[in-house]
Amino acid sequence: PAATSILKRQKQLGRKNVRFDQVTVYYFARRQGFTSVPSQGGSSLGMAQRHNSVRRYTLCEFAQEQEVNHREILREHLKEEKLHAKKMKLTKNGTVESEEADGLTLEDVSDDDIDVENVEVDDYFFLQPLPTKRRRALLRASGVHRIDAEEKQELRAIRLSREECGCDCRLYCDPEACACSQAGIKCQ
């Protein structure tokens, strides 16, 4: 047999593979956020400074756990969609008042009314905005008894300021009246 080159032997010995066999998940309690601006108003969601538990999974266990969690999120979202559709039907797309529609809750949507099994969970988008009431309920369920109302006002001001950007200049820029120029940026 022919001798293998020293260079080839060094390449084979130096080859390194990275393999992952575990996933470590840190769990944090929910807190009021003070770090993001929800598009739908209300207070933001955040997390505690320190984690309250740690769990280790194999890759297979983690994939199964994610599948179960995502399927539950999907079930809740489909229930909310079905509830909204029922309310729209009862109110003729919001054009008439309906006490029955006002009284409907997620409990009024049966699991038989939704078909989670025929939806591909991996194709579903999970980071969806949560309505104000849902965020408030999550905070209360996590033990936040006093939600700082000042954050709500600050976030509203930020959302309003984001709607008004640029200046009122039209054909030419008057640096003395231009908000952009006064802020030290190029005229928008």
C-alpha positions in Angstrom: 0.0 0.0 0.0 1.1 3.5 -0.7 2.1 5.7 2.2 -0.3 8.6 2.9 1.1 12.1 2.9 2.1 13.7 6.2 0.0 16.8 5.1 -3.1 14.7 4.5 -2.7 12.9 7.9 -2.4 16.2 9.7 -5.7 17.5 8.1 -7.5 14.3 9.2 -6.2 14.6 12.8 -7.0 18.3 13.0 -10.6 18.0 11.8 -13.0 18.9 14.6 -16.8 18.5 14.6 -19.1 20.4 16.9 -22.0 18.4 18.1 -24.9 19.5 20.3 -26.7 17.0 22.4 -28.4 19.1 25.0 -30.6 22.2 25.3 -30.6 24.2 28.5 -33.7 26.4 29.0 -33.8 29.1 31.6 -37.3 30.2 32.8 -38.0 33.7 34.0 -41.1 35.1 35.7 -43.0 37.8 33.8 -42.7 41.4 34.9 -43.7 44.7 33.4 -41.2 45.4 30.7 -40.3 49.1 30.4 -38.2 48.1 27.4 -40.5 47.8 24.4 -43.3 49.7 22.7 -46.4 47.5 22.1 -48.3 48.6 19.0 -51.7 48.0 20.5 -51.2 50.1 23.7 -51.1 49.2 27.3 -48.0 48.1 29.2 -45.1 46.0 27.9 -44.1 42.6 29.0 -40.7 41.8 30.4 -39.0 39.3 32.6 -37.5 39.1 36.1 -33.8 39.9 36.6 -33.0 36.3 37.6 -34.4 33.0 36.3 -36.6 31.0 38.6 -35.9 27.5 37.1 -33.7 25.7 34.7 -34.4 22.6 32.6 -32.2 20.5 30.5 -33.5 18.6 27.5 -32.0 16.3 24.9 -32.5 17.6 21.4 -35.3 15.2 20.8 -37.1 16.0 24.0 -36.7 19.8 23.3 -38.2 19.3 19.8 -41.2 17.4 21.3 -41.7 20.1 24.0 -41.6 22.8 21.4 -44.2 21.0 19.3 -46.5 20.6 22.2 -46.1 24.3 23.2 -46.6 25.6 19.6 -49.6 23.4 19.1 -51.2 24.9 22.3 -50.4 28.5 21.2 -51.9 27.6 17.8 -55.0 26.2 19.5 -55.5 29.4 21.5 -55.0 31.6 18.4 -57.5 29.6 16.4 -60.0 29.8 19.2 -59.5 33.6 19.3 -60.1 33.8 15.6 -63.2 31.7 15.8 -64.5 33.8 18.7 -63.9 37.0 16.6 -65.7 35.4 13.6 -68.7 34.5 15.8 -68.9 38.0 17.2 -68.7 39.5 13.7 -71.5 37.2 12.5 -73.8 38.2 15.5 -73.1 41.9 15.0 -73.3 41.8 11.2 -69.6 42.8 11.0 -69.9 45.3 13.8 -72.8 47.2 12.4 -75.4 46.2 15.0 -75.3 45.8 18.8 -75.6 42.3 20.2 -75.7 41.4 23.9 -75.1 37.7 22.9 -71.9 38.8 21.1 -70.8 40.9 24.1 -71.2 38.0 26.4 -69.1 35.5 24.3 -65.7 34.4 25.7 -63.1 31.8 24.7 -64.9 29.2 26.8 -67.8 29.5 24.3 -65.6 28.2 21.5 -65.5 24.4 21.5 -62.4 22.5 20.7 -64.6 20.7 18.1 -64.9 24.1 16.3 -61.2 24.3 15.5 -59.0 22.0 13.5 -55.4 22.2 14.9 -54.4 18.8 13.5 -54.6 19.9 9.8 -52.5 23.0 10.3 -48.7 22.6 9.9 -47.4 23.9 13.2 -43.8 24.7 11.9 -45.2 27.0 9.2 -47.2 29.0 11.7 -45.8 32.4 12.9 -45.7 32.4 16.8 -44.4 35.8 17.7 -47.6 37.7 17.3 -48.6 40.8 19.2 -50.7 40.2 22.3 -53.8 42.4 22.9 -53.6 44.8 25.9 -56.0 42.8 28.0 -54.1 39.6 27.4 -50.8 41.2 28.4 -52.4 42.6 31.6 -53.9 39.2 32.4 -50.4 37.6 31.9 -48.8 40.1 34.3 -51.5 39.6 36.9 -51.2 35.8 36.6 -47.5 36.2 37.2 -48.0 38.0 40.5 -47.7 41.6 39.3 -50.2 43.3 41.5 -49.5 46.9 40.7 -49.0 47.7 37.0 -47.2 51.1 36.6 -49.7 53.3 34.7 -47.0 55.8 34.0 -45.4 53.4 31.5 -48.7 53.3 29.5 -48.6 57.1 29.1 -44.9 57.1 28.1 -45.5 54.4 25.5 -48.5 56.3 24.1 -46.3 59.4 23.7 -43.6 57.3 21.9 -46.2 55.8 19.5 -47.6 59.2 18.7 -44.1 60.7 18.2 -43.3 57.8 15.7 -46.3 58.8 13.6 -45.0 62.3 13.2 -41.6 62.1 11.6 -39.8 64.5 9.4 -40.7 68.1 8.9 -43.2 70.3 7.1 -40.8 71.6 4.4 -42.2 71.3 0.8 -40.2 72.9 -2.0 -37.3 74.3 -0.1 -35.9 74.0 3.4 -36.0 77.0 5.8 -33.5 76.0 8.5 -35.0 78.4 11.0 -38.5 76.7 10.7 -37.4 73.2 9.8 -37.7 70.7 12.7 -35.1 68.4 11.1 -32.5 71.2 10.7 -33.1 72.3 14.3 -32.6 68.7 15.5 -29.3 68.7 13.6 -30.2 66.2 10.9 -30.7 66.4 7.1 -34.1 67.8 6.0 -36.5 64.9 5.6 
